[in-house]
Amino acid sequence: MRLQKPPFIYCRGAVRPQEEAVLHVSTEAVVRGLNVFEGLKGYWQRDGRFGIVAMARHHARLKRSARLMRLPFDMDLPAFEEACHAIVAALAEPDRDMWVRATLYGTEGHWGVDTQSDLVLTAFHQPKAPPEPWPTGVSAWCRADDNALPARIKTSANYFVARMAKIEGRDRGYTEMILLNGAGRVAEFVGSCLVMARDGVLVTPPAWEGALESITVDIVEALARDMGIPFVRRPVERSELLVADEIAAVGTLVEVTPVLSVDGLPLPPPRLLTALRDRYRDAVTGADPHPAVDLSIQSVGRRVPAMAAE
Ligand code: PMP
């Protein structure tokens, strides 16, 4: 699998050639993996402009994660938005949508003393079509407890278990894996939340069960309510995964991706979650706007980025 290596990266306050985005091997970002991050999705809109979903909410969650990790981050929303627009303008291509990764690295300081940080933005091209439905499995690895590694901090350390689970899943023939929490109930997928349909009701485990405080789940809840589909947040037991009518992974990158099977047991064809997937798509692409989908819109006209003078 070839990784995308975007030629431009935003760091130290400006868009720069990617060779200039380097971290010293002695920084806490490298030595202890000190970072917090966000993944934002941007879509070409029906009118030819480009829109990034839920900019303010991603900025707010990045601030929350930074606060929990004691990483300084005082960039306000307008500056954050401008930086995201700058990296999109540098990298956008007309036939592909984009995933913007905003990472705050710990660049100076030692064990929490004199910590300094730098916001780094990269953006990766994404196919315009939503992901195909997945076969999934329940991982033997678990989401850590809140007093060990809080799931609400979006930090790389929370994805070590994702790496283990994905390797395990690949060996078992599953595209994506479900993580249980320490109590053996459902937490989430490794990189997205889990929404299940039972008897016409959509159910998702609340954040205190070990799920990230998901922006997409909040949007999907609002869309579902407008479509007359009840939506509840409650603990989900493992065996419910095997008797559910429908299951989907929900998150910024995967949107609403229905699940084909869990641990080899096929699920019936999704109905409610397919309708929600389509409604979400229409909202984020501007085909059918919805108040729950806040889009930060920009016109992208040029490919030559405004770079730092140095
Ligand atoms: N859980 C995890 C572990 C994730 O990485 C993500 C993606 N950010 C989500 C859930 C979904 O969160 P959101 O809807 O805010 O993208």
Residues whose N, C-alpha, C, O or C-beta is under 5 A from the ligand:
A	BS01	PMP	E188 F189 V190 G191 S192 C193 L212 E213 S214 I215 T216 V217 V250 G251 T252
